[in-house]
Amino acid sequence: MLMYVTLGSNDIPRARRFYDAVMPTLGHVLRLGDDTELCYGAPGGEDPCLWIDSPFDGKAASIGNGSMLALSAETRAAVDAFYAAGLAAGGTDEGAPGLRRYAPNFYACYLRDPDGNKLSVVCLAPN
């Protein structure tokens, strides 16, 4: 269903340090990166991908109240690794890894990237 998701950033080099640290924990790599945008996805893959961009209209990037991007993890260890890497790379805690009430085996973490975009990583595997 999704082709790509875009999150805004006011500081692409800072965003790159954060996403370069967290995306490999989920098996994703930087596919494209320059001073205005970054693209992360599966190695050698096409879609879907995550873009981190400076807004095209030249205005400051802002976060949406109630907006959140949820990324899929194959293991609970990957959720834990994403969370730890995110905090170490300048992210802020919005909910430590653990089971949630949303579904059986819904193991997730929540944090914000350095621009304030809210992220969740979820594993549904029963491990």
DSSP file (Angstrom, degrees, kcal/mol; ACC not computed):
  #  RESIDUE AA STRUCTURE BP1 BP2  ACC     N-H-->O    O-->H-N    N-H-->O    O-->H-N    TCO  KAPPA ALPHA  PHI   PSI    X-CA   Y-CA   Z-CA
    1    1 A M              0   0    0      0, 0.0     2,-0.4     0, 0.0     0, 0.0   0.000 360.0 360.0 360.0 -42.4    0.0    0.0    0.0
    2    2 A L        -     0   0    0      1,-0.2     3,-0.1    45,-0.0    45,-0.0  -0.690 360.0-179.9 -91.4 139.2    2.7    2.5    0.9
    3    3 A M  S    S-     0   0    0      1,-0.4    46,-0.9    -2,-0.4     2,-0.3   0.808  70.9 -27.4 -95.6 -46.8    5.3    3.7   -1.7
    4    4 A Y  E     -a   49   0A   0     44,-0.2    -1,-0.4    43,-0.1     2,-0.4  -0.982  49.6-139.0-161.1 165.1    7.2    6.0    0.7
    5    5 A V  E     -a   50   0A   0     44,-2.0    46,-3.3    -2,-0.3     2,-0.4  -0.983  17.1-154.1-128.4 141.1    6.9    8.1    3.8
    6    6 A T  E     -a   51   0A   0     -2,-0.4     2,-0.4    44,-0.2    46,-0.2  -0.968   8.2-172.6-120.5 132.7    8.5   11.6    4.2
    7    7 A L  E     -a   52   0A   0     44,-2.6    46,-2.4    -2,-0.4     2,-0.2  -0.965  24.1-124.3-118.5 140.3    9.5   13.2    7.4
    8    8 A G  E     -a   53   0A   0     -2,-0.4     2,-0.3    54,-0.3    46,-0.2  -0.528  25.0-171.5 -84.7 150.2   10.7   16.8    7.6
    9    9 A S        -     0   0    0     44,-2.4     3,-0.2    -2,-0.2    53,-0.1  -0.998  24.9-162.7-139.7 143.4   14.0   17.9    9.1
   10   10 A N  S    S+     0   0    0     -2,-0.3     2,-0.2     1,-0.2    44,-0.1   0.403  94.4  38.3 -97.6  -1.6   15.5   21.3    9.8
   11   11 A D     >  -     0   0    0      1,-0.1     4,-2.6     2,-0.0    -1,-0.2  -0.678  64.0-176.9-151.6  88.1   19.0   19.8   10.1
   12   12 A I  H  > S+     0   0    0     23,-0.3     4,-2.9     1,-0.2     5,-0.2   0.883  84.7  53.2 -60.9 -43.1   19.8   17.1    7.6
   13   13 A P  H  > S+     0   0    0      0, 0.0     4,-1.8     0, 0.0    -1,-0.2   0.916 112.7  45.5 -60.0 -39.9   23.3   16.3    8.9
   14   14 A R  H  > S+     0   0    0      2,-0.2     4,-1.8     1,-0.2    -2,-0.2   0.918 113.3  50.0 -66.0 -42.9   21.8   15.8   12.4
   15   15 A A  H  X S+     0   0    0     -4,-2.6     4,-3.1     1,-0.2     5,-0.3   0.894 107.9  54.3 -62.0 -39.3   19.0   13.7   11.0
   16   16 A R  H  X S+     0   0    0     -4,-2.9     4,-2.8     1,-0.2     5,-0.2   0.909 105.2  52.3 -63.5 -41.3   21.5   11.6    9.1
   17   17 A R  H  X S+     0   0    0     -4,-1.8     4,-0.9    -5,-0.2    -1,-0.2   0.917 114.5  44.2 -59.5 -41.8   23.5   10.9   12.3
   18   18 A F  H >X S+     0   0    0     -4,-1.8     4,-1.9     2,-0.2     3,-0.6   0.969 118.3  40.4 -66.8 -54.9   20.2    9.7   13.9
   19   19 A Y  H 3X S+     0   0    0     -4,-3.1     4,-2.3     1,-0.3    -2,-0.2   0.820 110.1  58.5 -70.4 -30.9   18.8    7.6   11.0
   20   20 A D  H 3< S+     0   0    0     -4,-2.8    -1,-0.3    -5,-0.3    -2,-0.2   0.816 111.2  45.3 -63.6 -28.2   22.2    6.2   10.1
   21   21 A A  H << S+     0   0    0     -4,-0.9     4,-0.2    -3,-0.6    -2,-0.2   0.863 121.5  33.5 -81.2 -38.1   22.3    4.8   13.7
   22   22 A V  H >< S+     0   0    0     -4,-1.9     3,-1.1    63,-0.1     4,-0.4   0.853 105.1  63.9 -92.4 -35.0   18.7    3.5   13.9
   23   23 A M  G ><>S+     0   0    0     -4,-2.3     5,-2.2     1,-0.3     3,-1.6   0.847  95.1  59.5 -66.0 -34.7   17.8    2.2   10.4
   24   24 A P  G > 5S+     0   0    0      0, 0.0     3,-1.4     0, 0.0    -1,-0.3   0.787  93.1  68.3 -62.4 -23.7   20.5   -0.6   10.3
   25   25 A T  G < 5S+     0   0    0     -3,-1.1    -2,-0.2     1,-0.3    57,-0.2   0.728 105.8  41.9 -65.3 -19.1   18.9   -2.1   13.4
   26   26 A L  G < 5S-     0   0    0     -3,-1.6    -1,-0.3    -4,-0.4    -3,-0.1   0.287 126.0-100.8-107.9   7.0   15.9   -2.9   11.1
   27   27 A G  T < 5S+     0   0    0     -3,-1.4     2,-0.3     1,-0.3    -2,-0.1   0.645  80.2 131.4  85.4  15.6   18.0   -4.0    8.2
   28   28 A H      < -     0   0    0     -5,-2.2    -1,-0.3    14,-0.2     2,-0.3  -0.741  36.8-161.9-105.0 152.2   17.6   -0.8    6.2
   29   29 A V  E     -B   41   0A   0     12,-3.2    12,-2.1    -2,-0.3     2,-0.6  -0.834  32.4 -93.6-126.3 162.4   20.4    1.2    4.6
   30   30 A L  E     +B   40   0A   0     -2,-0.3    10,-0.3    10,-0.2     3,-0.1  -0.691  39.0 177.5 -74.1 119.1   20.9    4.7    3.3
   31   31 A R  E     +     0   0A   0      8,-3.7     2,-0.3    -2,-0.6     9,-0.2   0.778  68.5   6.8 -92.7 -32.6   20.1    4.6   -0.4
   32   32 A L  E     +B   39   0A   0      7,-1.3     7,-2.5     2,-0.0    -1,-0.4  -0.987  66.8 171.2-151.7 138.1   20.5    8.3   -1.2
   33   33 A G  E     +B   38   0A   0     -2,-0.3     2,-0.2     5,-0.2     5,-0.2  -0.939  10.4 139.2-155.4 132.2   21.8   11.2    0.8
   34   34 A D        -     0   0    0      3,-2.4    -2,-0.0    -2,-0.3     3,-0.0  -0.762  66.9 -68.3-147.5-162.8   22.8   14.8    0.2
   35   35 A D  S    S+     0   0    0     -2,-0.2   -23,-0.3     1,-0.2     3,-0.1   0.628 128.4  33.4 -72.6 -12.8   22.4   18.2    1.9
   36   36 A T  S    S+     0   0    0      1,-0.3    18,-2.4   -24,-0.1     2,-0.3   0.603 120.8  18.7-118.9 -16.6   18.6   18.3    1.4
   37   37 A E  E     - C   0  53A   0     16,-0.2    -3,-2.4     2,-0.0     2,-0.3  -0.999  48.3-159.6-158.3 155.9   17.3   14.8    1.6
   38   38 A L  E     -BC  33  52A   0     14,-2.2    14,-2.3    -2,-0.3     2,-0.4  -0.970   8.6-160.1-132.8 147.0   18.0   11.2    2.8
   39   39 A C  E     -BC  32  51A   0     -7,-2.5    -8,-3.7    -2,-0.3    -7,-1.3  -0.986   9.1-175.0-133.2 124.3   16.4    8.0    1.6
   40   40 A Y  E     +BC  30  50A   0     10,-2.8    10,-2.7    -2,-0.4     2,-0.3  -0.923  21.6 124.3-117.9 142.4   16.4    4.7    3.7
   41   41 A G  E     -B   29   0A   0    -12,-2.1   -12,-3.2    -2,-0.4     8,-0.1  -0.966  60.7 -44.7-172.0-174.9   15.1    1.3    2.7
   42   42 A A  S >  S-     0   0    0      6,-0.5     3,-2.0    -2,-0.3   -14,-0.2  -0.378  72.6 -91.5 -65.5 144.1   16.0   -2.3    2.2
   43   43 A P  T 3  S-     0   0    0      0, 0.0    -1,-0.1     0, 0.0     3,-0.1  -0.351 109.3  -0.5 -58.7 131.0   19.3   -3.0    0.5
   44   44 A G  T 3  S+     0   0    0      1,-0.2    -2,-0.1    -3,-0.1     2,-0.0   0.477 108.4 126.9  70.8   0.9   18.8   -3.3   -3.3
   45   45 A G    <   -     0   0    0     -3,-2.0    -1,-0.2     1,-0.1    -4,-0.0  -0.225  50.1-153.4 -86.1 176.3   15.0   -2.8   -2.8
   46   46 A E        +     0   0    0      1,-0.5    -1,-0.1    -3,-0.1    -2,-0.1   0.690  57.9  48.6-110.4 -81.8   12.7   -0.3   -4.4
   47   47 A D  S    S+     0   0    0     -6,-0.1    -1,-0.5   -43,-0.0   -43,-0.1  -0.798  83.6  37.7-117.2 159.3    9.6    0.5   -2.3
   48   48 A P        +     0   0    0      0, 0.0    -6,-0.5     0, 0.0     2,-0.3   0.699  69.9 160.4 -82.1 165.7    8.7    1.3    0.4
   49   49 A C  E     -a    4   0A   0    -46,-0.9   -44,-2.0    -8,-0.1     2,-0.5  -0.955  36.7-122.9-142.8 163.5   11.3    3.8    1.7
   50   50 A L  E     -aC   5  40A   0    -10,-2.7   -10,-2.8    -2,-0.3     2,-0.4  -0.942  24.7-162.7-110.5 121.5   11.6    6.5    4.3
   51   51 A W  E     -aC   6  39A   0    -46,-3.3   -44,-2.6    -2,-0.5     2,-0.5  -0.864   7.6-163.4-104.4 137.7   12.6    9.9    3.1
   52   52 A I  E     +aC   7  38A   0    -14,-2.3   -14,-2.2    -2,-0.4     2,-0.3  -0.987  27.9 173.0-117.3 117.3   14.0   12.6    5.4
   53   53 A D  E     -aC   8  37A   0    -46,-2.4   -44,-2.4    -2,-0.5   -16,-0.2  -0.897  42.3-121.6-130.0 151.0   13.7   16.0    3.7
   54   54 A S        -     0   0    0    -18,-2.4   -44,-0.1    -2,-0.3     6,-0.1  -0.773  62.7 -90.8 -75.4 135.5   14.2   19.7    4.1
   55   55 A P    >   -     0   0    0      0, 0.0     3,-1.5     0, 0.0    -1,-0.1  -0.233  29.0-137.2 -55.2 135.9   10.7   21.0    3.2
   56   56 A F  T 3  S+     0   0    0      1,-0.3    -2,-0.0     2,-0.1     0, 0.0   0.745 100.7  62.6 -66.7 -24.9   10.5   21.9   -0.5
   57   57 A D  T 3  S-     0   0    0      2,-0.1    -1,-0.3     1,-0.1     3,-0.1   0.491 110.2-119.7 -81.6  -0.5    8.6   25.1    0.2
   58   58 A G  S <  S+     0   0    0     -3,-1.5    -2,-0.1     1,-0.3     2,-0.1   0.387  73.8 122.8  81.5  -4.9   11.6   26.5    2.1
   59   59 A K  S    S-     0   0    0      1,-0.1    -1,-0.3    -5,-0.0    -2,-0.1  -0.387  73.9 -78.8 -83.4 167.6    9.7   26.9    5.4
   60   60 A A        -     0   0    0     -3,-0.1     2,-0.2    -2,-0.1    -1,-0.1  -0.364  46.6-113.1 -65.9 142.5   10.7   25.2    8.6
   61   61 A A        -     0   0    0     -3,-0.1     2,-0.3    -6,-0.1    -1,-0.1  -0.508  39.3-173.3 -70.0 144.8    9.8   21.5    9.1
   62   62 A S        -     0   0    0     -2,-0.2   -54,-0.3   -53,-0.1     2,-0.2  -0.950  20.2-117.6-138.8 159.9    7.2   20.9   11.8
   63   63 A I        -     0   0    0     -2,-0.3     2,-0.5    52,-0.1    54,-0.1  -0.653  25.0-120.9 -97.3 154.7    5.7   17.9   13.5
   64   64 A G    >   -     0   0    0     -2,-0.2     3,-1.8    54,-0.1     2,-0.6  -0.814  22.9-122.6 -95.6 131.6    2.1   16.9   13.3
   65   65 A N  T 3  S+     0   0    0     -2,-0.5     3,-0.1     1,-0.3    -1,-0.0  -0.612 102.8  13.7 -72.0 118.0    0.2   16.5   16.6
   66   66 A G  T 3  S+     0   0    0     -2,-0.6     2,-0.3     1,-0.4    -1,-0.3   0.378  99.7 125.5  94.8  -2.9   -1.1   12.9   16.6
   67   67 A S    <   +     0   0    0     -3,-1.8    51,-0.4     2,-0.0    -1,-0.4  -0.694  29.0 162.6 -90.2 142.1    1.2   11.9   13.7
   68   68 A M        -     0   0    0     -2,-0.3     2,-0.5    -3,-0.1    51,-0.2  -0.966  30.8-140.2-157.3 141.4    3.5    8.9   14.1
   69   69 A L  E     -d  119   0B   0     49,-2.2    51,-2.6    -2,-0.3     2,-0.5  -0.920  17.8-158.1-102.7 126.1    5.4    6.6   11.8
   70   70 A A  E     -d  120   0B   0     -2,-0.5     2,-0.3    49,-0.2    51,-0.2  -0.921   6.8-164.4-106.5 126.6    5.4    2.9   12.8
   71   71 A L  E     -d  121   0B   0     49,-3.3    51,-2.7    -2,-0.5     2,-0.3  -0.828  18.4-121.1-108.2 148.2    8.2    0.7   11.5
   72   72 A S  E     -d  122   0B   0     -2,-0.3     2,-0.4    49,-0.2    51,-0.2  -0.693  22.9-167.6 -92.9 138.3    8.2   -3.1   11.5
   73   73 A A        -     0   0    0     49,-2.9    51,-0.4    -2,-0.3    52,-0.3  -0.955  19.6-146.4-121.8 144.5   10.8   -5.2   13.2
   74   74 A E  S    S+     0   0    0     -2,-0.4     2,-0.3    49,-0.1    51,-0.1   0.774  83.4  26.7 -78.5 -26.6   11.3   -8.9   12.8
   75   75 A T  S  > S-     0   0    0      1,-0.1     4,-1.3    49,-0.1     3,-0.2  -0.921  72.8-122.7-135.3 159.1   12.4   -9.5   16.4
   76   76 A R  H  > S+     0   0    0     -2,-0.3     4,-2.5     1,-0.2     5,-0.2   0.838 114.1  61.5 -66.1 -32.5   12.0   -7.9   19.8
   77   77 A A  H  > S+     0   0    0      1,-0.2     4,-2.5     2,-0.2    -1,-0.2   0.868 101.0  52.8 -61.3 -35.8   15.8   -7.6   19.9
   78   78 A A  H  > S+     0   0    0      2,-0.2     4,-2.6     1,-0.2    -1,-0.2   0.884 107.6  51.0 -67.1 -38.2   15.6   -5.3   16.9
   79   79 A V  H  X S+     0   0    0     -4,-1.3     4,-2.4     2,-0.2    -2,-0.2   0.948 112.2  47.0 -60.7 -48.3   13.0   -3.1   18.7
   80   80 A D  H  X S+     0   0    0     -4,-2.5     4,-2.5     1,-0.2    -2,-0.2   0.907 112.9  49.0 -59.7 -43.3   15.4   -2.9   21.7
   81   81 A A  H  X S+     0   0    0     -4,-2.5     4,-2.7     2,-0.2     5,-0.2   0.899 110.2  50.6 -65.8 -41.6   18.4   -2.1   19.4
   82   82 A F  H  X S+     0   0    0     -4,-2.6     4,-2.8     2,-0.2    -2,-0.2   0.939 112.0  48.0 -59.5 -48.1   16.4    0.6   17.6
   83   83 A Y  H  X S+     0   0    0     -4,-2.4     4,-2.3     2,-0.2    -2,-0.2   0.930 114.1  45.1 -60.3 -48.8   15.4    2.2   20.8
   84   84 A A  H  X S+     0   0    0     -4,-2.5     4,-2.3     1,-0.2    -1,-0.2   0.921 115.3  47.2 -63.5 -44.6   18.9    2.1   22.3
   85   85 A A  H  X S+     0   0    0     -4,-2.7     4,-1.5     1,-0.2    -1,-0.2   0.891 111.3  52.6 -64.1 -39.3   20.5    3.4   19.1
   86   86 A G  H  <>S+     0   0    0     -4,-2.8     5,-3.1    -5,-0.2    -2,-0.2   0.917 110.5  45.7 -64.0 -44.5   17.9    6.2   18.8
   87   87 A L  H ><5S+     0   0    0     -4,-2.3     3,-1.4     1,-0.2    -1,-0.2   0.914 112.9  50.8 -64.2 -42.1   18.5    7.4   22.4
   88   88 A A  H 3<5S+     0   0    0     -4,-2.3    -1,-0.2     1,-0.3    -2,-0.2   0.769 109.2  52.9 -66.5 -25.1   22.3    7.3   21.9
   89   89 A A  T 3<5S-     0   0    0     -4,-1.5    -1,-0.3    -5,-0.2    -2,-0.2   0.181 132.7 -82.4 -99.0  16.3   21.9    9.3   18.6
   90   90 A G  T < 5S+     0   0    0     -3,-1.4    -3,-0.2     1,-0.3    -2,-0.1   0.512  83.5 136.5 101.8   5.0   19.9   12.2   20.1
   91   91 A G      < -     0   0    0     -5,-3.1     2,-0.4    -6,-0.2    -1,-0.3  -0.337  46.5-128.6 -76.6 166.6   16.4   10.8   20.1
   92   92 A T  E     -E  112   0B   0     20,-2.0    20,-2.5    21,-0.1     2,-0.1  -0.943  23.5-103.4-122.3 144.1   14.0   11.3   23.1
   93   93 A D  E     +E  111   0B   0     -2,-0.4    18,-0.2    18,-0.2     3,-0.1  -0.349  40.6 160.0 -66.0 134.2   12.0    8.7   24.9
   94   94 A E  E    S-     0   0B   0     16,-2.4    17,-0.2     1,-0.2    -1,-0.1   0.244  80.1 -14.5-128.9   2.4    8.3    8.4   24.3
   95   95 A G  E    S-E  110   0B   0     15,-0.9    15,-2.9     2,-0.0    -1,-0.2  -0.231  70.2-121.7 155.7 111.9    7.9    4.8   25.6
   96   96 A A  E     -     0   0B   0     13,-0.2    12,-0.2     1,-0.2   -16,-0.1  -0.167  49.7 -77.2 -63.4 158.5   10.5    2.1   26.4
   97   97 A P  E    S+     0   0B   0      0, 0.0     2,-0.3     0, 0.0    12,-0.2  -0.286  78.0 112.4 -58.0 139.5   10.4   -1.2   24.6
   98   98 A G  E     -E  108   0B   0     10,-1.5    10,-2.6    -3,-0.1     2,-0.2  -0.942  67.3 -60.3 171.8 171.8    7.7   -3.6   26.0
   99   99 A L  E     -E  107   0B   0     -2,-0.3     2,-0.3     8,-0.2     8,-0.2  -0.490  48.6-160.6 -72.7 142.6    4.5   -5.4   25.4
  100  100 A R    >   -     0   0    0      6,-2.8     3,-0.6     3,-0.3     6,-0.5  -0.806  26.4-118.0-122.1 164.9    1.5   -3.2   24.6
  101  101 A R  T 3  S+     0   0    0     -2,-0.3    -2,-0.0     1,-0.2    -1,-0.0   0.461  89.5  92.8 -81.5  -2.8   -2.3   -3.9   24.8
  102  102 A Y  T 3  S-     0   0    0      1,-0.2    -1,-0.2     4,-0.2    -3,-0.0   0.785 101.3 -17.5 -69.3 -29.2   -3.0   -3.3   21.1
  103  103 A A  S X  S-     0   0    0     -3,-0.6     3,-1.9     3,-0.1    -3,-0.3  -0.968  85.9 -72.3-166.2 158.7   -2.6   -7.0   20.0
  104  104 A P  T 3  S+     0   0    0      0, 0.0     3,-0.1     0, 0.0    -3,-0.1  -0.390 121.0   8.9 -57.9 136.3   -1.1  -10.2   21.3
  105  105 A N  T 3  S+     0   0    0      1,-0.2     2,-1.4    -5,-0.1    22,-0.2   0.675  82.9 157.1  66.0  19.6    2.7  -10.0   21.1
  106  106 A F    <   +     0   0    0     -3,-1.9    -6,-2.8    -6,-0.5     2,-0.6  -0.631  15.0 176.1 -78.9  94.1    2.6   -6.3   20.2
  107  107 A Y  E     +EF  99 123B   0     16,-2.6    16,-2.9    -2,-1.4     2,-0.3  -0.903  13.0 155.1-105.5 119.4    6.1   -5.4   21.4
  108  108 A A  E     -EF  98 122B   0    -10,-2.6   -10,-1.5    -2,-0.6     2,-0.3  -0.930  32.8-155.1-144.8 161.1    7.0   -1.8   20.7
  109  109 A C  E     - F   0 121B   0     12,-1.6    12,-1.7    -2,-0.3     2,-0.4  -0.928  13.2-153.7-130.9 161.5    9.0    1.2   21.5
  110  110 A Y  E     +EF  95 120B   0    -15,-2.9   -16,-2.4    -2,-0.3   -15,-0.9  -1.000  23.8 147.5-137.6 133.2    8.3    4.9   20.9
  111  111 A L  E     -EF  93 119B   0      8,-2.3     8,-3.5    -2,-0.4     2,-0.4  -0.972  37.2-118.7-154.4 169.7   10.7    7.8   20.5
  112  112 A R  E     -EF  92 118B   0    -20,-2.5   -20,-2.0    -2,-0.3     6,-0.2  -0.916  24.7-129.2-113.1 140.8   11.2   11.1   18.8
  113  113 A D    >   -     0   0    0      4,-2.4     3,-2.2    -2,-0.4   -21,-0.1  -0.242  44.4 -87.2 -74.8 174.9   13.9   11.9   16.3
  114  114 A P  T 3  S+     0   0    0      0, 0.0    -1,-0.1     0, 0.0   -99,-0.1   0.711 130.7  53.7 -61.7 -19.1   16.0   15.1   16.8
  115  115 A D  T 3  S-     0   0    0      2,-0.1   -52,-0.1  -107,-0.1  -107,-0.0   0.496 122.3-105.1 -89.5  -4.2   13.4   17.1   14.8
  116  116 A G    <   +     0   0    0     -3,-2.2     2,-0.3     1,-0.3  -107,-0.1   0.449  68.2 149.4  96.4   1.1   10.6   15.9   17.0
  117  117 A N        -     0   0    0   -109,-0.2    -4,-2.4   -54,-0.1     2,-0.4  -0.533  46.6-126.8 -68.7 130.2    9.0   13.3   14.6
  118  118 A K  E     - F   0 112B   0    -51,-0.4   -49,-2.2    -2,-0.3     2,-0.3  -0.659  30.7-174.9 -85.1 132.1    7.4   10.5   16.6
  119  119 A L  E     -dF  69 111B   0     -8,-3.5    -8,-2.3    -2,-0.4     2,-0.4  -0.933  10.7-169.8-125.0 146.6    8.5    7.0   15.7
  120  120 A S  E     -dF  70 110B   0    -51,-2.6   -49,-3.3    -2,-0.3     2,-0.4  -0.982   7.0-158.9-130.2 146.6    7.4    3.6   16.8
  121  121 A V  E     -dF  71 109B   0    -12,-1.7   -12,-1.6    -2,-0.4     2,-0.4  -0.998  17.3-168.9-125.4 129.8    9.0    0.2   16.1
  122  122 A V  E     -dF  72 108B   0    -51,-2.7   -49,-2.9    -2,-0.4     2,-0.4  -0.948  15.9-171.6-127.3 135.8    6.8   -2.8   16.4
  123  123 A C  E     - F   0 107B   0    -16,-2.9   -16,-2.6    -2,-0.4   -49,-0.1  -0.996   3.7-177.5-121.1 129.5    7.4   -6.6   16.5
  124  124 A L        +     0   0    0    -51,-0.4   -18,-0.1    -2,-0.4   -50,-0.1   0.386  46.7 116.7-104.0   0.9    4.5   -9.0   16.4
  125  125 A A  S    S-     0   0    0    -52,-0.3     2,-1.7     1,-0.1   -18,-0.1  -0.436  72.8-122.6 -70.5 143.1    6.5  -12.2   16.7
  126  126 A P              0   0    0      0, 0.0    -1,-0.1     0, 0.0   -21,-0.1  -0.274 360.0 360.0 -83.2  53.7    5.9  -14.2   19.8
  127  127 A N              0   0    0     -2,-1.7    -2,-0.0   -22,-0.2   -52,-0.0   0.390 360.0 360.0-117.6 360.0    9.5  -14.2   21.0
